[in-house]
Amino acid sequence: MRQEFLPFSTPTIEDDEINEVVDSLKSGWITTGPKVKRFEDAFKAYVGAPYAVPLSSATAGLHLALLALQLKEGDEVITTPMTFASTVSMIILCGATPVLVDIEPGTLNIDAGKIREKITAKTKAVVPVHFAGQPCDMDAIFALAKEFNLTVIEDAAHAAGTEYKGKRIGSFDTISIFSFHPNKNITTGEGGMLCTTDEALAEEVSLLKFHGMSREAWKRFSATGNPNYEILLPGFKYNMMDIQAALGIHQLPKLDGFIAKRTEIAEFYNAAFADVAELARPSYAPYDQRHAWHLYTPLIRIERLTIDRDQFMAELKKLNIGTGLHYKAIHHHPYYRDTLQIPAGAFPNADYASDRILSLPLFPKMTMDDARDVVEAVKEVIAKNRK
């Protein structure tokens, strides 16, 4: 057994990030300032987006993107049940009704072939989630959006660096929302980015993120700035800070290397678990893509074991292997089950995954010895609890 606990994820923070944060603290620009602008420009160049808006979180980005649609009571927004709560919560908080569509059993992405049957005259948007860093079937989703005049908002929280058919997520004619939480592929501590091809939408979101103010504070208070400003609309406090962007400036150039290491470990897991009948490995979608491998999420076939998923995770913890739970399906949470009135059996693929999924350790600072420890521990727990 390992002597030290291996967490399911930990950020890769090095001296250049630390030095940049210290520089920010010494500069006097702790909140939004010139480093946020540097990170914004670098990120939109990386993904290939003409416009990008740095934010305090991906949740803020989803909120503002949905607000920009001017949703009203009775409007519907289609999304997946296999996501974090914020995806669905923001739809509800903007006054609309989430409409869930079941997932594909292998990729755990929304099943694009089942979206059409959920579209009504009230449907205003589709929010696909690129689960674990693998892109959804965007051609099918774009075709439906064009046919029914729907807005596509990509929940790309897992998808920094993900590519679909040779193009990076964030470069399509959509609204794309990225997360920089500490367990994501790059981090700014907390933080997010909204990317779009729509200049008017980018301007509206920029206003909404900081009180509807006509000039950002750092521009007003610089040596060449004018401290005067106007409130153009009521807004929020969703701005990114320079001490966050200081991390992102140095994280972003490392992203492709991070993804390469994540892919190496994920493929090692896939090979090591190929003959383990009690575990279903994540599968690749058939189209051309680059999977960012934000998460490695096998399904434990509990029907072949004497323990359930939660007990499986507890047994791994005893062996000093950490795990995550990404995710319990949305309709398995009491609030969403009761509010959306989801009948039992409505989403069989999501139900199956929700009871069996776990996230195994996957992060760039892992060694291959760490990965081998994970495989050995998983196989040991299975061997001890096989029916």
Secondary structure, 3 states (H helix, E strand, C coil): CCCCCECCCCCCCCHHHHHHHHHHHHHCCCCCCHHHHHHHHHHHHHHCCCEEEEECCHHHHHHHHHHCCCCCCCCEEEECCCCCHHHHHHHHHCCCEEEECCECCCCCCECHHHCHHHCCCCEEEEECECHHHCCCCHHHHHHHHHHHCCEEEEECCCCCCCEECCEECCCCCCEEEEECCCCCCCCCCCCEEEEECCHHHHHHHHHHCECCECCCHHHHCCCCCCCCCCECCCCCECCCCHHHHHHHHHHHHHHHHHHHHHHHHHHHHHHHCCCCCCEECCCCCCCCEECCCCCECCEECHHHECCCHHHHHHHHHHCCECCECCCCCHHHCHHHHHHHCCCCCCCHHHHHHHHHECEECCCCCCCHHHHHHHHHHHHHHHHHCEC
